[in-house]
Amino acid sequence: MSRKPKTLPAPIEAEIQTLTHEGRGLTRVDGKTVFVDGALPGERVRLRYTRVQRRFDEAEVEEVLTASPDRIEPKCAHFGVCGGCALQHLNPEAQIRVKHDSLADVFERIGKVTPERWLDPLTAESWGYRRKARLGVRHVVKKGRTLVGFRERRNSFLADLRRCEVLHPQVGERLETLAATIETLSIRDHVPQIEMAMGDGPCVLVFRVMQTPTPEDEARLLELGQREGFHIYLQDGGIDSIRPLPGQEVALSYSLPNHGVEIGFLPSDFTQVNLELNRRMVDQALDLLAPESDDAVLDLFCGLGNFTLPLARRSAEVVGVEGDAGLVERACANAERNGLTNVQFHVADLQAELSTAAPWTQQRFTKALIDPPRSGAWEVLDWLPRLGVERLVYVSCYPTTLARDADRLVNELGYRLRAAGVMDMFPHTSHVESMALFER
């Protein structure tokens, strides 16, 4: 027996008190929390309920009655429908303040620590910055055409996008072109996603295919690539199945010019989405860590060597450790590519109990850098003082786990939180990246 849908309350006026970590306005109505999409702190809005639950409700702005001085007109025509961005209606300076406040809040509440000083926020170009993205693809019968892009806000439907302002223009301005080509394929309904990958040069598009393309399909994709400047790859299974169409293989790489380093990568490899911000992030990390010619440095969660190789330019020895064997293989190739002989790479699962038999656990390191995934670096924290690490730079993509780990580093392991600050890797979203310096 199907449940009868809940009747939603009528629209009401409300004062917005604050902004959540997801970028939604927060208010309280008769003591109950209401999360309001599209609202900013200090605003009076007319809100329309979208969902009623036991502990909280959800709503969206129907009309802004008194606007925040920080409110601006979103650049993207699809903002509010597309779920890719959450903060385009907030001016860039205020976006940074929100992200700083979010980091400061979790340090205080979860980490029970406060940095001795705050770093200036790291920022770069805020439009057309994304060089890595996974785009959904779907033929929508009711619309009579294929859509390419991100999902709608708070549901699983693809947004009907004509362009995307945060994707690199080579892709962001060609969403309709991509959709039109897919519309002509015999396997149109069996192409669920496209992954884009770019460094300094060419753009690779990896088409996920759930059914084998015909020769005619491949010819249409090749024509798309030649006309628009893409290199076309197909993926019909796991990551190992990614292959270029004939004549489409290309070497991807990006440079870190301040360190004389060039890093090659495969389309499926993890790289930062925002190339210019990544360069500034590497610069800041090395400035904070201050490696010297006699230092032995440990780089955990090292990936392709994004930090490892620049560190090797300034240190006696650098050891990089990463759980993905393929990334380690390519990190070794990148070291050779850059003529670096004072760097070693090891494969180890850094989110499991480490073996004391691993050769790098027998070494001593004066300094370390860690750049873990969202789950943080909990499992390796105890190793840092045991290995002799006196100065640590922690690069984080999730403030909550950084704060949790900072609590342990400071309150249990004897480190001091010397400095911390946010990095705007994903402008116009609520995603917060940050960097912290610890010393013993």
C-alpha positions in Angstrom: 0.0 0.0 0.0 1.6 3.3 -1.1 2.0 6.1 1.4 0.1 9.3 0.9 2.5 12.2 0.1 2.9 14.7 3.0 1.2 18.0 2.5 3.8 20.7 2.5 3.2 23.9 4.6 2.4 27.1 2.8 5.2 29.5 1.9 6.3 31.8 4.8 8.6 34.7 5.5 11.7 34.0 7.6 15.0 35.6 8.7 18.1 33.6 7.6 20.5 33.2 10.6 23.6 31.5 9.1 25.0 29.4 6.3 25.6 25.7 6.6 28.7 23.9 5.5 26.7 22.8 2.5 26.0 26.4 1.5 22.4 26.4 2.5 20.7 29.1 4.5 19.5 28.1 8.0 16.5 29.4 9.8 14.2 28.2 12.6 10.5 28.1 12.3 8.6 27.4 15.6 11.8 26.0 17.0 12.4 23.6 14.1 15.5 23.9 11.8 14.8 24.7 8.1 17.5 24.5 5.5 16.9 27.0 2.7 18.5 26.6 -0.7 19.5 30.0 -2.3 19.3 32.0 1.0 22.2 34.0 2.6 22.8 35.0 6.2 21.0 38.2 7.3 18.4 38.0 4.5 14.6 38.0 4.9 13.1 35.7 2.4 9.9 34.1 1.4 10.6 30.4 1.4 8.8 27.5 -0.2 8.9 24.2 1.6 10.3 21.3 -0.5 10.5 18.6 2.1 9.2 18.0 5.7 10.9 15.6 8.0 10.7 14.8 11.7 13.9 16.6 12.9 14.2 19.3 10.2 12.6 20.7 7.0 14.0 21.8 3.7 13.0 24.7 1.5 14.1 27.0 -1.3 13.9 30.8 -1.8 10.7 31.9 -3.5 11.5 35.6 -3.1 14.3 37.6 -1.5 12.6 40.4 0.5 15.7 41.9 2.1 19.0 41.0 0.3 22.4 40.5 1.9 25.0 43.0 0.8 27.1 40.0 -0.3 24.4 38.8 -2.7 25.4 38.9 -6.4 23.8 37.8 -9.7 25.0 34.3 -10.5 27.0 34.1 -13.7 25.5 30.8 -14.8 22.0 30.7 -16.2 21.6 27.2 -14.7 22.5 28.1 -11.1 19.8 26.9 -8.7 18.9 24.0 -10.9 22.3 22.4 -11.5 23.8 20.9 -8.3 27.4 21.5 -9.4 27.7 24.9 -7.6 26.2 26.1 -4.4 27.5 29.6 -3.9 27.4 31.6 -7.1 24.9 34.0 -5.5 27.6 35.0 -2.9 30.4 37.3 -3.9 33.8 35.7 -4.1 35.3 37.5 -1.0 32.3 36.4 1.1 32.7 32.8 -0.2 36.3 32.8 1.2 35.1 34.1 4.5 32.5 31.4 4.7 35.1 28.7 4.0 37.5 30.2 6.6 34.7 30.3 9.2 33.9 26.7 8.4 37.5 25.6 9.0 37.8 27.7 12.2 34.5 26.2 13.5 35.6 22.6 13.1 39.0 23.3 14.6 37.3 24.7 17.7 34.4 22.2 18.0 36.1 19.0 16.9 39.8 19.6 17.2 39.7 21.7 20.3 42.6 23.7 18.8 43.2 27.1 17.3 46.1 27.9 14.9 48.7 30.3 16.2 48.2 32.2 13.0 45.9 32.1 10.0 47.4 31.9 6.5 46.1 34.2 3.8 43.5 32.2 1.7 44.9 30.7 -1.5 42.8 31.7 -4.6 43.1 31.6 -8.3 40.8 32.1 -11.3 37.2 31.2 -10.3 35.7 30.5 -13.7 36.6 27.9 -16.3 39.0 26.3 -13.8 37.9 22.6 -13.8 40.2 20.4 -15.8 38.9 17.1 -14.3 35.2 16.2 -14.2 32.8 13.3 -14.5 29.8 14.3 -16.6 26.5 12.4 -16.6 24.9 11.5 -19.9 21.2 10.5 -20.5 18.7 10.6 -23.3 15.5 12.1 -21.8 12.5 10.9 -23.8 10.2 13.7 -22.5 12.7 16.3 -23.8 13.4 14.4 -27.0 17.1 14.8 -26.7 20.3 13.8 -24.8 21.6 15.8 -21.9 25.3 16.0 -20.8 26.4 17.6 -17.5 25.9 17.5 -13.7 22.9 16.4 -11.7 20.2 18.7 -10.5 20.4 20.0 -7.0 19.2 17.4 -4.5 18.0 14.8 -7.0 19.3 12.2 -9.4 18.1 13.8 -12.6 20.6 15.4 -15.0 20.3 19.2 -15.2 19.4 20.5 -18.7 22.6 22.4 -19.3 23.6 24.5 -22.3 27.0 25.3 -20.9 29.0 25.2 -17.7 30.9 28.2 -16.4 33.3 26.4 -14.1 34.5 23.7 -16.5 37.4 24.5 -18.7 35.8 26.3 -21.8 36.9 23.6 -24.2 34.3 21.4 -22.5 32.1 23.9 -20.7 31.2 25.6 -23.9 30.5 22.4 -25.8 28.0 20.5 -23.7 25.4 20.7 -26.4 27.9 19.6 -29.0 28.8 16.6 -27.0 25.1 15.8 -26.5 24.3 16.2 -30.2 27.0 13.7 -31.1 25.9 11.1 -28.6 22.4 11.5 -29.9 23.5 10.2 -33.3 25.2 7.0 -31.9 23.6 3.6 -32.1 24.6 3.1 -28.5 23.1 6.4 -27.4 21.3 4.8 -24.4 24.4 3.0 -23.3 26.7 5.9 -22.7 26.2 6.9 -19.0 29.1 9.3 -18.5 32.0 11.2 -20.0 35.1 11.9 -18.0 37.3 14.8 -19.0 41.0 15.1 -18.2 43.3 18.0 -19.0 46.8 19.2 -17.9 48.6 22.0 -19.6 47.7 20.9 -23.1 45.3 18.4 -24.8 41.9 17.5 -23.5 41.0 13.8 -23.2 37.3 12.7 -23.1 36.7 9.2 -21.9 33.3 7.9 -23.0 32.0 5.1 -20.7 30.3 2.6 -23.0 28.0 -0.2 -21.7 27.7 -1.7 -25.2 30.3 -2.1 -28.0 30.2 0.9 -30.4 29.8 0.2 -34.1 32.4 1.3 -36.6 30.0 4.1 -37.5 29.8 5.2 -33.8 33.6 5.3 -33.6 33.8 7.3 -36.8 31.3 9.9 -35.4 33.3 10.2 -32.1 36.5 10.6 -34.1 35.0 13.3 -36.2 33.9 15.1 -33.0 37.4 14.9 -31.6 39.0 16.2 -34.8 36.5 19.0 -35.2 36.6 20.2 -31.5 40.1 19.4 -30.5 39.4 16.4 -28.2 41.2 13.1 -27.8 38.6 10.4 -27.6 39.0 7.4 -25.4 36.5 4.6 -24.6 35.9 2.7 -21.3 33.9 -0.5 -21.5 34.8 -2.0 -18.1 37.1 -1.1 -15.2 39.8 1.6 -15.2 42.1 -0.9 -17.0 39.8 -1.0 -19.9 40.3 2.7 -20.9 41.8 2.8 -24.4 42.1 5.5 -27.1 40.4 5.3 -30.4 42.9 4.8 -33.3 45.2 7.7 -33.6 43.9 9.4 -30.4 46.4 8.5 -27.8 48.1 11.5 -26.2 50.5 12.1 -23.3 48.9 14.3 -20.6 51.1 16.3 -18.2 51.1 19.5 -16.2 54.0 21.7 -15.1 55.0 23.2 -11.7 57.2 25.9 -13.2 58.5 27.4 -9.9 60.1 24.0 -9.2 61.2 22.9 -12.6 59.0 19.9 -12.6 56.6 18.3 -15.1 54.2 15.6 -14.1 52.8 13.1 -16.6 49.5 11.3 -15.8 46.9 9.0 -17.3 43.2 10.2 -17.9 42.0 8.0 -15.0 44.7 9.2 -12.5 43.9 11.5 -9.7 45.0 15.1 -10.3 43.7 18.3 -8.8 40.9 19.9 -10.8 42.2 23.4 -10.5 45.7 23.6 -12.1 46.6 27.1 -11.1 45.4 26.7 -7.6 47.4 23.5 -7.4 50.6 25.3 -8.4 50.0 27.9 -5.6 49.2 25.1 -3.2 52.5 23.4 -3.9 54.4 26.7 -3.5 52.8 27.3 -0.1 53.4 23.8 1.1 57.1 24.0 0.4 57.3 27.5 1.9 55.7 26.2 5.1 57.7 23.0 5.3 60.9 24.9 4.4 63.0 21.8 3.3 66.7 22.3 3.4 69.6 20.6 1.6 70.2 18.2 4.5 66.6 17.2 5.2 65.1 13.8 4.7 61.4 14.3 3.9 58.5 11.9 4.0 55.5 12.4 1.6 52.5 10.3 2.6 49.6 9.8 0.1 52.0 11.0 -2.5 50.1 10.1 -5.7 51.9 11.0 -8.8 54.5 13.0 -7.0 52.7 16.4 -7.0 54.6 17.4 -3.8 57.3 14.7 -3.8 59.2 15.9 -6.8 59.3 19.6 -5.9 60.4 18.6 -2.4 63.2 16.5 -4.0 64.6 19.7 -5.7 65.3 21.2 -2.3 66.0 18.2 0.0 68.7 15.6 0.6 66.2 12.8 0.2 62.5 12.4 -0.2 60.4 9.2 0.2 56.9 9.1 -1.2 54.4 6.5 -0.1 51.1 5.7 -1.8 48.5 2.9 -1.8 47.8 2.8 -5.5 50.5 0.8 -7.2 49.8 2.3 -10.6 50.3 5.8 -9.3 53.6 4.7 -7.7 54.7 3.3 -11.0 54.0 6.6 -12.7 55.5 8.6 -9.9 58.7 6.7 -10.4 58.5 7.5 -14.1 58.0 11.2 -13.3 61.1 11.2 -11.1 63.1 9.8 -14.0 61.5 12.2 -16.4 62.6 15.1 -14.2 66.1 13.7 -13.6 65.6 13.3 -9.9 67.7 10.6 -8.3 67.2 11.4 -4.6 63.6 10.2 -4.4 62.1 6.8 -3.6 58.5 5.6 -3.9 56.8 2.8 -2.0 53.4 1.1 -2.2 51.6 0.8 1.2 48.0 1.0 2.4 48.2 4.1 4.6 44.7 3.5 5.9 45.5 0.1 7.4 48.0 -1.1 10.1 51.4 -0.5 8.7 54.1 -3.2 8.7 57.3 -2.4 10.5 59.0 -4.5 7.9 58.5 -1.8 5.3 61.9 -0.3 4.6 60.8 3.3 4.9 59.5 2.8 8.4 63.1 2.1 9.5 64.3 5.5 8.3 64.3 8.8 10.1 62.7 12.0 8.7 63.0 15.5 9.9 59.9 16.8 8.0 56.8 15.3 6.4 53.9 16.2 4.2 50.6 14.4 4.1 47.8 14.8 1.6 45.1 12.2 2.6 41.7 11.5 1.1 38.5 12.8 2.8 38.8 10.0 5.5 42.0 11.7 6.8 45.3 10.3 8.1 44.3 8.8 11.4 46.1 5.5 10.9 49.5 7.1 10.2 49.5 9.8 12.8 51.3 7.7 15.5 54.1 7.0 13.1 55.1 10.7 12.7 56.8 11.2 16.0 58.2 7.7 15.9 59.9 8.5 12.6 61.4 11.7 14.0 59.1 14.2 12.2 59.5 17.6 13.7 57.7 19.7 11.1 54.5 18.5 9.3 52.4 20.1 6.5 48.9 18.6 6.4 47.0 19.2 3.1 43.3 18.5 3.6 40.3 18.1 1.4 37.8 17.8 4.3 38.0 20.1 7.3 36.2 17.7 9.7 38.9 15.0 9.4 41.7 17.6 9.5 40.2 18.9 12.8 39.9 15.4 14.2 43.5 14.6 13.3 44.7 18.0 14.6 43.2 17.1 18.0 45.3 14.0 18.2 48.4 15.6 16.8 48.2 18.5 19.3 46.6 17.0 22.4 48.2 13.5 22.3 51.3 13.5 20.1 52.9 16.8 21.2 52.7 18.9 18.1 51.7 22.6 18.0 49.3 23.9 15.3 51.5 26.7 14.0 49.4 27.9 11.1 46.3 27.0 9.0 44.3 28.4 6.1 41.8 27.6 3.4 42.4 27.1 -0.3 39.7 27.8 -2.8 40.2 24.7 -5.0 36.5 24.6 -6.0 35.2 28.2 -6.3 31.4 28.6 -6.1 31.0 25.3 -4.2 30.9 24.7 -0.5 33.9 22.4 -0.7 36.7 23.5 1.6 40.3 22.5 1.1 42.9 23.6 3.6 46.5 23.4 4.8 48.0 23.3 8.2 51.5 23.4 9.7 52.4 21.4 12.8 55.7 21.5 14.7 57.1 19.6 17.7 
